[in-house]
Amino acid sequence: MQVEEPGRVFREAWIAGVRKHYPGEPKPGYVTPWQDTPEWERESAAAVYELVRQFIEAADGATAKLTREQKGRFVALSWIAQIFKHFPNPKASYVADWSDMPEWQRETDSDIFEHIEQTLVSTR
């Protein structure tokens, strides 16, 4: 897989999830195409993709037994770590715990994990 591809896969899964779960019209920044995404966000998308990939592979695919919530929590926490990496004092909403995140965002994060999982299974 090319260096840029993991981040793009993550971003496309995010955009698909936002379009599916966001109530109403999403903010433009939520659905910005890959080529227009800021560099920090591209790096973060690739890093979280890689964390999910490693987690799935380390579990030898047993992550399929996790609940959607568990999968989404992994993505959310991994993303929060990236936010702290790139922003010393982020807004509270950027680093909200799972229970404080809006439903659409929780569903989108779960979709992202499952998309990466399916991508890995189809390439084996």
C-alpha positions in Angstrom: 0.0 0.0 0.0 1.4 3.4 -0.9 2.2 5.8 1.9 -0.7 8.2 1.1 -3.3 5.4 0.6 -3.9 4.5 4.3 -4.8 8.1 5.1 -7.0 8.4 2.1 -8.8 5.2 3.0 -9.4 6.5 6.5 -10.6 9.9 5.2 -13.0 8.4 2.6 -14.5 6.1 5.3 -14.9 9.2 7.5 -16.6 11.2 4.7 -18.9 8.2 3.9 -19.8 7.9 7.6 -20.5 11.6 8.0 -22.8 11.6 4.9 -24.6 8.6 6.3 -24.9 9.6 10.0 -24.7 13.4 10.3 -28.1 15.0 10.9 -28.7 17.5 8.2 -26.0 19.1 6.1 -22.5 18.4 7.4 -20.0 21.3 7.9 -17.8 21.6 4.8 -14.7 20.7 6.8 -16.2 17.3 7.7 -16.4 16.3 4.0 -13.4 18.1 2.6 -11.8 15.8 -0.1 -8.4 14.2 0.6 -6.5 16.6 -1.7 -7.8 19.6 0.2 -7.4 18.1 3.7 -4.8 19.9 5.9 -1.4 18.2 6.3 -1.8 17.5 10.0 -5.2 15.8 9.3 -3.7 13.7 6.5 -0.9 12.6 8.9 -3.4 11.9 11.6 -5.7 9.9 9.3 -2.7 7.7 8.2 -1.6 7.2 11.8 -5.0 6.1 13.0 -5.4 3.8 10.0 -2.1 2.3 10.9 -3.0 1.8 14.5 -6.3 0.1 13.5 -4.4 -2.1 11.0 -1.8 -3.1 13.6 -4.5 -3.8 16.2 -6.5 -6.0 13.8 -3.4 -7.9 12.7 -2.0 -8.3 16.3 -5.4 -9.9 17.2 -5.2 -12.1 14.1 -8.6 -10.9 13.0 -10.3 -11.6 16.4 -11.3 -7.9 16.4 -14.3 -9.2 14.4 -15.7 -10.3 17.7 -15.6 -6.8 19.2 -18.8 -4.8 19.4 -19.3 -1.8 17.1 -18.9 0.4 20.1 -15.6 -1.1 21.1 -14.3 -0.7 17.5 -15.5 3.0 17.4 -13.9 3.7 20.8 -10.6 2.5 19.5 -10.8 4.9 16.5 -12.0 7.7 18.7 -9.2 7.4 21.3 -6.6 7.0 18.6 -7.8 10.2 16.9 -7.8 12.1 20.2 -4.2 11.2 20.7 -3.4 12.7 17.3 -5.3 15.9 18.2 -3.1 16.2 21.3 0.0 15.5 19.2 -0.8 18.4 16.8 -2.6 20.9 19.1 -1.2 21.7 22.6 -4.5 23.2 23.8 -7.3 21.7 21.7 -11.0 22.7 22.1 -12.7 20.4 24.5 -15.1 19.2 21.8 -12.1 17.9 19.8 -11.0 15.6 22.6 -14.4 14.6 24.0 -14.7 11.2 25.5 -16.8 8.6 23.8 -19.9 9.2 26.0 -19.7 13.0 25.2 -19.4 12.6 21.4 -22.4 13.1 19.2 -24.1 9.9 18.0 -23.2 10.6 14.4 -19.6 10.8 15.3 -19.6 7.5 17.3 -21.3 5.7 14.4 -18.9 7.2 11.9 -15.9 6.0 14.0 -17.4 2.5 14.2 -17.9 2.5 10.5 -14.2 3.5 9.9 -12.9 0.6 12.0 -15.2 -1.8 10.1 -14.2 -0.4 6.8 -10.5 -0.9 7.5 -11.3 -4.4 8.8 -13.1 -5.3 5.6 -10.3 -3.7 3.5 -7.7 -5.9 5.2 -9.8 -9.1 4.9 -10.4 -8.5 1.1 -6.6 -8.0 0.5 -5.6 -11.2 2.2 
